[in-house]
Amino acid sequence: MIKEWATVISWADGIALVSCDVKASCNSCASRAGCGSRVLNKLGPQTSHTISVPSEQPLVEGQKVELGITEGSLLTSAMLVYLSPLVGLFVMGGVFQMLFGTDQAAMCGAALGGVGGFLLARGFSHKLAAREEWQPVILNVALAPDQLRVETLSSEAR
């Protein structure tokens, strides 16, 4: 189970709207200058994701919850997103190369196969996302922000 903490934005009728902050890939690695993940993180302005999760327990705004998703669903969706365009690219490039015998035809076939694989992954993702085992679930609920109070003793009271 992959776990991540999120902040509750709202809760109504058993559905919690939560916000997950996007973590930067790294800042302490020695290869920061040549890191592709670091460059990709700078490209996207989105720093948080908002998702809705079923929750029977009433939640308040600002409360922290721990979300979990199974590794299998994450790995399967990653394979679908990355491998289907790649397989389409190689297969259609090879087919066009065999049919027409030119590099230009192979490039056109590869482009068509990559786009076709992307569209195939996009179509399957909607069907797979509807499965209940692919949905994130709330594992733990932290105290509400107004339920925790910390008192410190002054140095004169000791």
Rosetta constraint file for C-alpha pairs under 8 A:
AtomPair CA 1 CA 68 HARMONIC 5.99 0.50
AtomPair CA 1 CA 69 HARMONIC 5.58 0.50
AtomPair CA 1 CA 70 HARMONIC 4.53 0.50
AtomPair CA 1 CA 71 HARMONIC 5.57 0.50
AtomPair CA 2 CA 68 HARMONIC 5.39 0.50
AtomPair CA 2 CA 69 HARMONIC 5.35 0.50
AtomPair CA 2 CA 70 HARMONIC 6.10 0.50
AtomPair CA 2 CA 71 HARMONIC 6.21 0.50
AtomPair CA 3 CA 66 HARMONIC 6.59 0.50
AtomPair CA 3 CA 67 HARMONIC 5.56 0.50
AtomPair CA 3 CA 68 HARMONIC 4.44 0.50
AtomPair CA 3 CA 69 HARMONIC 6.74 0.50
AtomPair CA 4 CA 20 HARMONIC 7.81 0.50
AtomPair CA 4 CA 66 HARMONIC 5.63 0.50
AtomPair CA 4 CA 67 HARMONIC 5.31 0.50
AtomPair CA 4 CA 68 HARMONIC 6.52 0.50
AtomPair CA 5 CA 20 HARMONIC 6.96 0.50
AtomPair CA 5 CA 64 HARMONIC 6.63 0.50
AtomPair CA 5 CA 65 HARMONIC 5.64 0.50
AtomPair CA 5 CA 66 HARMONIC 4.33 0.50
AtomPair CA 5 CA 67 HARMONIC 5.99 0.50
AtomPair CA 6 CA 18 HARMONIC 6.06 0.50
AtomPair CA 6 CA 19 HARMONIC 5.50 0.50
AtomPair CA 6 CA 20 HARMONIC 4.64 0.50
AtomPair CA 6 CA 21 HARMONIC 7.17 0.50
AtomPair CA 6 CA 64 HARMONIC 5.66 0.50
AtomPair CA 6 CA 65 HARMONIC 5.42 0.50
AtomPair CA 6 CA 66 HARMONIC 6.21 0.50
AtomPair CA 6 CA 67 HARMONIC 6.94 0.50
AtomPair CA 7 CA 18 HARMONIC 5.41 0.50
AtomPair CA 7 CA 19 HARMONIC 5.25 0.50
AtomPair CA 7 CA 20 HARMONIC 6.61 0.50
AtomPair CA 7 CA 61 HARMONIC 7.75 0.50
AtomPair CA 7 CA 62 HARMONIC 5.70 0.50
AtomPair CA 7 CA 63 HARMONIC 5.73 0.50
AtomPair CA 7 CA 64 HARMONIC 4.63 0.50
AtomPair CA 7 CA 65 HARMONIC 6.32 0.50
AtomPair CA 8 CA 16 HARMONIC 6.76 0.50
AtomPair CA 8 CA 17 HARMONIC 6.02 0.50
AtomPair CA 8 CA 18 HARMONIC 4.35 0.50
AtomPair CA 8 CA 19 HARMONIC 6.38 0.50
AtomPair CA 8 CA 59 HARMONIC 7.26 0.50
AtomPair CA 8 CA 60 HARMONIC 6.77 0.50
AtomPair CA 8 CA 61 HARMONIC 5.23 0.50
AtomPair CA 8 CA 62 HARMONIC 5.29 0.50
AtomPair CA 8 CA 63 HARMONIC 5.33 0.50
AtomPair CA 8 CA 64 HARMONIC 6.19 0.50
AtomPair CA 8 CA 65 HARMONIC 7.15 0.50
AtomPair CA 9 CA 16 HARMONIC 7.53 0.50
AtomPair CA 9 CA 17 HARMONIC 5.44 0.50
AtomPair CA 9 CA 18 HARMONIC 5.26 0.50
AtomPair CA 9 CA 19 HARMONIC 6.62 0.50
AtomPair CA 9 CA 60 HARMONIC 7.82 0.50
AtomPair CA 9 CA 61 HARMONIC 5.08 0.50
AtomPair CA 9 CA 62 HARMONIC 6.38 0.50
AtomPair CA 10 CA 16 HARMONIC 5.85 0.50
AtomPair CA 10 CA 17 HARMONIC 5.22 0.50
AtomPair CA 10 CA 18 HARMONIC 7.13 0.50
AtomPair CA 10 CA 59 HARMONIC 7.53 0.50
AtomPair CA 10 CA 60 HARMONIC 6.63 0.50
AtomPair CA 10 CA 61 HARMONIC 5.44 0.50
AtomPair CA 11 CA 15 HARMONIC 5.73 0.50
AtomPair CA 11 CA 16 HARMONIC 4.31 0.50
AtomPair CA 11 CA 17 HARMONIC 6.17 0.50
AtomPair CA 11 CA 58 HARMONIC 6.85 0.50
AtomPair CA 11 CA 59 HARMONIC 5.83 0.50
AtomPair CA 11 CA 60 HARMONIC 6.71 0.50
AtomPair CA 11 CA 61 HARMONIC 7.60 0.50
AtomPair CA 12 CA 16 HARMONIC 6.57 0.50
AtomPair CA 14 CA 54 HARMONIC 5.71 0.50
AtomPair CA 14 CA 55 HARMONIC 5.01 0.50
AtomPair CA 14 CA 56 HARMONIC 5.04 0.50
AtomPair CA 14 CA 57 HARMONIC 7.34 0.50
AtomPair CA 14 CA 58 HARMONIC 7.37 0.50
AtomPair CA 15 CA 52 HARMONIC 6.36 0.50
AtomPair CA 15 CA 53 HARMONIC 5.67 0.50
AtomPair CA 15 CA 54 HARMONIC 4.46 0.50
AtomPair CA 15 CA 55 HARMONIC 5.54 0.50
AtomPair CA 15 CA 56 HARMONIC 7.73 0.50
AtomPair CA 16 CA 52 HARMONIC 5.48 0.50
AtomPair CA 16 CA 53 HARMONIC 5.21 0.50
AtomPair CA 16 CA 54 HARMONIC 6.00 0.50
AtomPair CA 16 CA 55 HARMONIC 6.10 0.50
AtomPair CA 16 CA 59 HARMONIC 7.36 0.50
AtomPair CA 17 CA 50 HARMONIC 6.79 0.50
AtomPair CA 17 CA 51 HARMONIC 5.77 0.50
AtomPair CA 17 CA 52 HARMONIC 4.40 0.50
AtomPair CA 17 CA 53 HARMONIC 6.43 0.50
AtomPair CA 18 CA 50 HARMONIC 5.59 0.50
AtomPair CA 18 CA 51 HARMONIC 5.56 0.50
AtomPair CA 18 CA 52 HARMONIC 6.15 0.50
AtomPair CA 18 CA 53 HARMONIC 7.37 0.50
AtomPair CA 19 CA 48 HARMONIC 6.32 0.50
AtomPair CA 19 CA 49 HARMONIC 5.51 0.50
AtomPair CA 19 CA 50 HARMONIC 4.42 0.50
AtomPair CA 19 CA 51 HARMONIC 6.54 0.50
AtomPair CA 20 CA 48 HARMONIC 5.41 0.50
AtomPair CA 20 CA 49 HARMONIC 5.19 0.50
AtomPair CA 20 CA 50 HARMONIC 6.39 0.50
AtomPair CA 21 CA 47 HARMONIC 6.00 0.50
AtomPair CA 21 CA 48 HARMONIC 4.28 0.50
AtomPair CA 21 CA 49 HARMONIC 6.49 0.50
AtomPair CA 22 CA 46 HARMONIC 7.95 0.50
AtomPair CA 22 CA 47 HARMONIC 5.17 0.50
AtomPair CA 22 CA 48 HARMONIC 5.24 0.50
AtomPair CA 22 CA 49 HARMONIC 7.26 0.50
AtomPair CA 23 CA 47 HARMONIC 7.93 0.50
AtomPair CA 24 CA 38 HARMONIC 7.52 0.50
AtomPair CA 24 CA 41 HARMONIC 6.69 0.50
AtomPair CA 25 CA 37 HARMONIC 6.34 0.50
AtomPair CA 25 CA 38 HARMONIC 6.25 0.50
AtomPair CA 25 CA 41 HARMONIC 7.39 0.50
AtomPair CA 26 CA 32 HARMONIC 7.89 0.50
AtomPair CA 26 CA 38 HARMONIC 7.06 0.50
AtomPair CA 27 CA 32 HARMONIC 6.94 0.50
AtomPair CA 28 CA 32 HARMONIC 7.65 0.50
AtomPair CA 31 CA 35 HARMONIC 6.06 0.50
AtomPair CA 32 CA 38 HARMONIC 7.05 0.50
AtomPair CA 35 CA 39 HARMONIC 6.68 0.50
AtomPair CA 36 CA 40 HARMONIC 6.25 0.50
AtomPair CA 37 CA 41 HARMONIC 6.18 0.50
AtomPair CA 38 CA 42 HARMONIC 6.50 0.50
AtomPair CA 39 CA 43 HARMONIC 6.58 0.50
AtomPair CA 40 CA 44 HARMONIC 6.93 0.50
AtomPair CA 53 CA 135 HARMONIC 7.94 0.50
AtomPair CA 53 CA 136 HARMONIC 6.71 0.50
AtomPair CA 53 CA 137 HARMONIC 6.53 0.50
AtomPair CA 53 CA 138 HARMONIC 7.36 0.50
AtomPair CA 54 CA 137 HARMONIC 7.28 0.50
AtomPair CA 54 CA 138 HARMONIC 7.84 0.50
AtomPair CA 55 CA 138 HARMONIC 7.13 0.50
AtomPair CA 59 CA 63 HARMONIC 6.84 0.50
AtomPair CA 59 CA 144 HARMONIC 7.78 0.50
AtomPair CA 60 CA 144 HARMONIC 6.58 0.50
AtomPair CA 62 CA 144 HARMONIC 7.22 0.50
AtomPair CA 62 CA 145 HARMONIC 6.48 0.50
AtomPair CA 63 CA 141 HARMONIC 7.80 0.50
AtomPair CA 63 CA 142 HARMONIC 6.58 0.50
AtomPair CA 63 CA 143 HARMONIC 6.69 0.50
AtomPair CA 63 CA 144 HARMONIC 4.90 0.50
AtomPair CA 63 CA 145 HARMONIC 6.00 0.50
AtomPair CA 64 CA 141 HARMONIC 6.34 0.50
AtomPair CA 64 CA 142 HARMONIC 5.35 0.50
AtomPair CA 64 CA 143 HARMONIC 7.43 0.50
AtomPair CA 64 CA 144 HARMONIC 7.51 0.50
AtomPair CA 65 CA 138 HARMONIC 6.59 0.50
AtomPair CA 65 CA 139 HARMONIC 7.45 0.50
AtomPair CA 65 CA 140 HARMONIC 5.71 0.50
AtomPair CA 65 CA 141 HARMONIC 4.52 0.50
AtomPair CA 65 CA 142 HARMONIC 5.92 0.50
AtomPair CA 66 CA 138 HARMONIC 5.77 0.50
AtomPair CA 66 CA 139 HARMONIC 5.43 0.50
AtomPair CA 66 CA 140 HARMONIC 4.99 0.50
AtomPair CA 66 CA 141 HARMONIC 6.37 0.50
AtomPair CA 67 CA 136 HARMONIC 6.20 0.50
AtomPair CA 67 CA 137 HARMONIC 5.51 0.50
AtomPair CA 67 CA 138 HARMONIC 4.62 0.50
AtomPair CA 67 CA 139 HARMONIC 5.68 0.50
AtomPair CA 67 CA 140 HARMONIC 7.42 0.50
AtomPair CA 68 CA 136 HARMONIC 5.45 0.50
AtomPair CA 68 CA 137 HARMONIC 5.38 0.50
AtomPair CA 68 CA 138 HARMONIC 6.35 0.50
AtomPair CA 68 CA 139 HARMONIC 6.28 0.50
AtomPair CA 69 CA 73 HARMONIC 7.42 0.50
AtomPair CA 69 CA 74 HARMONIC 7.45 0.50
AtomPair CA 69 CA 134 HARMONIC 7.01 0.50
AtomPair CA 69 CA 135 HARMONIC 6.75 0.50
AtomPair CA 69 CA 136 HARMONIC 4.82 0.50
AtomPair CA 69 CA 137 HARMONIC 6.62 0.50
AtomPair CA 70 CA 74 HARMONIC 6.64 0.50
AtomPair CA 70 CA 133 HARMONIC 7.75 0.50
AtomPair CA 70 CA 134 HARMONIC 7.25 0.50
AtomPair CA 71 CA 75 HARMONIC 6.06 0.50
AtomPair CA 72 CA 76 HARMONIC 5.98 0.50
AtomPair CA 73 CA 77 HARMONIC 6.08 0.50
AtomPair CA 73 CA 133 HARMONIC 7.63 0.50
AtomPair CA 73 CA 134 HARMONIC 5.57 0.50
AtomPair CA 74 CA 78 HARMONIC 6.15 0.50
AtomPair CA 75 CA 79 HARMONIC 6.12 0.50
AtomPair CA 76 CA 80 HARMONIC 6.15 0.50
AtomPair CA 77 CA 81 HARMONIC 6.16 0.50
AtomPair CA 77 CA 125 HARMONIC 7.46 0.50
AtomPair CA 78 CA 82 HARMONIC 6.05 0.50
AtomPair CA 79 CA 83 HARMONIC 5.32 0.50
AtomPair CA 79 CA 84 HARMONIC 7.51 0.50
AtomPair CA 80 CA 84 HARMONIC 5.63 0.50
AtomPair CA 80 CA 121 HARMONIC 5.81 0.50
AtomPair CA 81 CA 85 HARMONIC 7.34 0.50
AtomPair CA 81 CA 118 HARMONIC 7.19 0.50
AtomPair CA 81 CA 121 HARMONIC 5.75 0.50
AtomPair CA 81 CA 122 HARMONIC 7.86 0.50
AtomPair CA 82 CA 86 HARMONIC 6.67 0.50
AtomPair CA 83 CA 87 HARMONIC 5.89 0.50
AtomPair CA 84 CA 88 HARMONIC 6.04 0.50
AtomPair CA 84 CA 114 HARMONIC 7.85 0.50
AtomPair CA 84 CA 117 HARMONIC 4.78 0.50
AtomPair CA 84 CA 118 HARMONIC 6.59 0.50
AtomPair CA 84 CA 120 HARMONIC 7.34 0.50
AtomPair CA 84 CA 121 HARMONIC 6.38 0.50
AtomPair CA 85 CA 89 HARMONIC 5.98 0.50
AtomPair CA 85 CA 113 HARMONIC 6.85 0.50
AtomPair CA 85 CA 114 HARMONIC 4.37 0.50
AtomPair CA 85 CA 115 HARMONIC 6.59 0.50
AtomPair CA 85 CA 116 HARMONIC 6.93 0.50
AtomPair CA 85 CA 117 HARMONIC 3.87 0.50
AtomPair CA 85 CA 118 HARMONIC 5.00 0.50
AtomPair CA 85 CA 121 HARMONIC 7.75 0.50
AtomPair CA 86 CA 90 HARMONIC 6.39 0.50
AtomPair CA 86 CA 114 HARMONIC 6.19 0.50
AtomPair CA 86 CA 117 HARMONIC 7.24 0.50
AtomPair CA 87 CA 91 HARMONIC 5.96 0.50
AtomPair CA 87 CA 113 HARMONIC 7.78 0.50
AtomPair CA 87 CA 114 HARMONIC 7.61 0.50
AtomPair CA 87 CA 117 HARMONIC 7.26 0.50
AtomPair CA 88 CA 92 HARMONIC 5.82 0.50
AtomPair CA 88 CA 110 HARMONIC 7.17 0.50
AtomPair CA 88 CA 112 HARMONIC 7.92 0.50
AtomPair CA 88 CA 113 HARMONIC 4.14 0.50
AtomPair CA 88 CA 114 HARMONIC 5.09 0.50
AtomPair CA 88 CA 115 HARMONIC 7.85 0.50
AtomPair CA 88 CA 116 HARMONIC 6.66 0.50
AtomPair CA 88 CA 117 HARMONIC 5.10 0.50
AtomPair CA 89 CA 93 HARMONIC 5.87 0.50
AtomPair CA 89 CA 109 HARMONIC 7.32 0.50
AtomPair CA 89 CA 110 HARMONIC 4.25 0.50
AtomPair CA 89 CA 111 HARMONIC 6.30 0.50
AtomPair CA 89 CA 112 HARMONIC 7.20 0.50
AtomPair CA 89 CA 113 HARMONIC 4.38 0.50
AtomPair CA 89 CA 114 HARMONIC 4.34 0.50
AtomPair CA 89 CA 115 HARMONIC 7.97 0.50
AtomPair CA 89 CA 117 HARMONIC 7.53 0.50
AtomPair CA 90 CA 94 HARMONIC 6.04 0.50
AtomPair CA 90 CA 110 HARMONIC 6.15 0.50
AtomPair CA 90 CA 113 HARMONIC 7.37 0.50
AtomPair CA 91 CA 95 HARMONIC 6.15 0.50
AtomPair CA 91 CA 110 HARMONIC 7.47 0.50
AtomPair CA 91 CA 113 HARMONIC 7.05 0.50
AtomPair CA 92 CA 96 HARMONIC 6.02 0.50
AtomPair CA 92 CA 106 HARMONIC 7.62 0.50
AtomPair CA 92 CA 109 HARMONIC 4.95 0.50
AtomPair CA 92 CA 110 HARMONIC 5.31 0.50
AtomPair CA 92 CA 112 HARMONIC 7.15 0.50
AtomPair CA 92 CA 113 HARMONIC 5.02 0.50
AtomPair CA 93 CA 97 HARMONIC 6.08 0.50
AtomPair CA 93 CA 105 HARMONIC 7.71 0.50
AtomPair CA 93 CA 106 HARMONIC 4.49 0.50
AtomPair CA 93 CA 107 HARMONIC 6.21 0.50
AtomPair CA 93 CA 108 HARMONIC 7.25 0.50
AtomPair CA 93 CA 109 HARMONIC 4.51 0.50
AtomPair CA 93 CA 110 HARMONIC 3.99 0.50
AtomPair CA 93 CA 111 HARMONIC 7.69 0.50
AtomPair CA 93 CA 113 HARMONIC 7.08 0.50
AtomPair CA 94 CA 98 HARMONIC 6.17 0.50
AtomPair CA 94 CA 106 HARMONIC 6.48 0.50
AtomPair CA 94 CA 109 HARMONIC 7.72 0.50
AtomPair CA 94 CA 110 HARMONIC 7.75 0.50
AtomPair CA 95 CA 99 HARMONIC 6.13 0.50
AtomPair CA 95 CA 106 HARMONIC 7.61 0.50
AtomPair CA 95 CA 109 HARMONIC 7.38 0.50
AtomPair CA 96 CA 100 HARMONIC 5.82 0.50
AtomPair CA 96 CA 101 HARMONIC 7.35 0.50
AtomPair CA 96 CA 105 HARMONIC 5.67 0.50
AtomPair CA 96 CA 106 HARMONIC 5.02 0.50
AtomPair CA 96 CA 108 HARMONIC 7.81 0.50
AtomPair CA 96 CA 109 HARMONIC 5.37 0.50
AtomPair CA 96 CA 110 HARMONIC 8.00 0.50
AtomPair CA 97 CA 101 HARMONIC 4.79 0.50
AtomPair CA 97 CA 102 HARMONIC 5.95 0.50
AtomPair CA 97 CA 103 HARMONIC 6.71 0.50
AtomPair CA 97 CA 105 HARMONIC 6.15 0.50
AtomPair CA 97 CA 106 HARMONIC 4.64 0.50
AtomPair CA 97 CA 109 HARMONIC 7.91 0.50
AtomPair CA 100 CA 105 HARMONIC 6.31 0.50
AtomPair CA 100 CA 106 HARMONIC 8.00 0.50
AtomPair CA 101 CA 105 HARMONIC 7.28 0.50
AtomPair CA 101 CA 106 HARMONIC 7.83 0.50
AtomPair CA 102 CA 106 HARMONIC 6.41 0.50
AtomPair CA 103 CA 107 HARMONIC 6.16 0.50
AtomPair CA 104 CA 108 HARMONIC 6.24 0.50
AtomPair CA 105 CA 109 HARMONIC 6.04 0.50
AtomPair CA 106 CA 110 HARMONIC 5.98 0.50
AtomPair CA 107 CA 111 HARMONIC 6.15 0.50
AtomPair CA 108 CA 112 HARMONIC 6.18 0.50
AtomPair CA 109 CA 113 HARMONIC 5.94 0.50
AtomPair CA 110 CA 114 HARMONIC 6.04 0.50
AtomPair CA 111 CA 115 HARMONIC 6.22 0.50
AtomPair CA 112 CA 116 HARMONIC 5.92 0.50
AtomPair CA 113 CA 117 HARMONIC 5.95 0.50
AtomPair CA 114 CA 118 HARMONIC 6.19 0.50
AtomPair CA 115 CA 119 HARMONIC 6.20 0.50
AtomPair CA 116 CA 120 HARMONIC 6.06 0.50
AtomPair CA 117 CA 121 HARMONIC 6.13 0.50
AtomPair CA 118 CA 122 HARMONIC 6.15 0.50
AtomPair CA 119 CA 123 HARMONIC 6.16 0.50
AtomPair CA 120 CA 124 HARMONIC 6.26 0.50
AtomPair CA 121 CA 125 HARMONIC 5.95 0.50
AtomPair CA 122 CA 126 HARMONIC 6.91 0.50
AtomPair CA 123 CA 127 HARMONIC 7.16 0.50
AtomPair CA 124 CA 128 HARMONIC 6.13 0.50
AtomPair CA 125 CA 129 HARMONIC 5.86 0.50
AtomPair CA 126 CA 130 HARMONIC 6.59 0.50
AtomPair CA 127 CA 131 HARMONIC 7.35 0.50
AtomPair CA 128 CA 134 HARMONIC 7.32 0.50
AtomPair CA 129 CA 134 HARMONIC 6.17 0.50
AtomPair CA 129 CA 135 HARMONIC 7.18 0.50
AtomPair CA 130 CA 134 HARMONIC 7.51 0.50
AtomPair CA 130 CA 135 HARMONIC 7.91 0.50
AtomPair CA 131 CA 135 HARMONIC 7.03 0.50
AtomPair CA 143 CA 147 HARMONIC 6.26 0.50
AtomPair CA 143 CA 148 HARMONIC 6.96 0.50
AtomPair CA 144 CA 148 HARMONIC 7.25 0.50
AtomPair CA 153 CA 157 HARMONIC 6.51 0.50
AtomPair CA 153 CA 158 HARMONIC 7.70 0.50
AtomPair CA 154 CA 158 HARMONIC 7.42 0.50
